[in-house]
Amino acid sequence: MNTINGYLKKPINKPMKRLPLYLFLILFTLQNPSWADDIRDFQIEGMSIGDSALDFFSEEEIKRNKKNWYKNKEITGVEIKISSSEYNKVQIHHRTNDKTYKMIGISGIKFYRDNIEQCYKKQSKIVEELKEFFPNINPTNKSTKHTADKSGKSKIKFRSYHLKSGDIASTACYDWSKKMTYSDHLRIGLLTSDLNNWFKIAFK
């Protein structure tokens, strides 16, 4: 079993790779980087794609922290504050009618309030070390304006790895303009292909 920082939440039968904020520990614990062919082999705060959110949070906590972000209600987003040295919050997505709350998307969020350059530095370091997991995949680099800010001054810088399955391991720095009430932050995410495709219609 390969773990990197933090604690496992449940016993597992296959090698798991954590995606903490400080990925340099990967190099000391991962024996075979070529194992990274399944998004479910990774963890964020002990959580893997396909796990039930009920293994980590109570149903009341999940319902209390659900967000009304999307016009399309097929999938629900949940954002929960956590006590962790790696992240300030975790964000999960599950199918709205799924009573087991199986997670199809997991993200860890670390705030960099008014310090976006530090976020970019950390993002670059993470991407370099993720190459150890995905030696045969070139990351997708994309910078875009955030649609929530009509001034066009809020930006997102993505660095993502797209697996053959269509699943995605991604990093993103969110640079919010002064007029917005949100904090600059780094996000490390695991997304299934289903969730990624749904995002195309989520706000319609």
C-alpha positions, 0 to 999 in steps of 0.5 A, a space after each residue: 500500500 502506498 500512502 502520502 500524507 494523512 490517514 486512510 479512512 478504510 482498508 484497501 486491497 490495491 495501491 492507492 495514491 494520495 493527492 495531498 497539497 504537498 506532492 513531493 512526498 510522492 517520490 519517497 513512497 511510490 514504488 511504481 508511478 506507472 500504476 496511475 491508470 485509474 482515477 480511483 487509485 487516488 485519494 484526497 483526504 482519504 476519499 476516492 472516486 466511487 466511495 460513499 460520502 457517508 463513509 466520511 460525513 453524516 447525511 445531515 452534514 452533507 445536506 446542510 452543505 449542499 450548494 445551489 450552484 447549478 441550474 441542471 439538478 441532475 448532480 449536486 455539489 457539496 462543499 464542507 470545511 475541514 480541519 486539515 494541514 493540507 486543505 481548508 475545504 473539500 468539495 464533492 459531487 454526487 448524483 442528486 437522486 443517489 441515496 448512497 451519495 457515491 462520489 463522482 467528483 472530489 476536490 481539495 481547496 487551499 486558500 491563498 488570500 491575495 497571494 495568487 503568485 504563491 498559488 501559481 508556484 505551488 501549482 507548477 510544483 504539483 504538475 511537475 510531480 504529477 508527471 511521475 504518475 502520468 509519464 505518458 500524458 502531457 498536461 492540458 494548460 488552459 487559462 480562462 475568465 470566470 463566468 461568475 465575474 461579469 467584469 472579466 477580471 477573475 481568472 482560472 489557470 488549469 493544468 489537467 491530466 486527461 486519462 484514456 477513460 475520460 476521467 481527469 486529475 486536475 489542478 487550478 488556481 482561482 484568481 478572483 478580482 477585488 470586487 468579488 467576495 471569494 478568496 484566491 485558492 488552489 484546487 486539486 480535483 478528481 473528476 469522472 468523465 460523466 461529471 466532466 461531460 455534465 459540467 457542459 450543461 450544468 448552468 443551462 
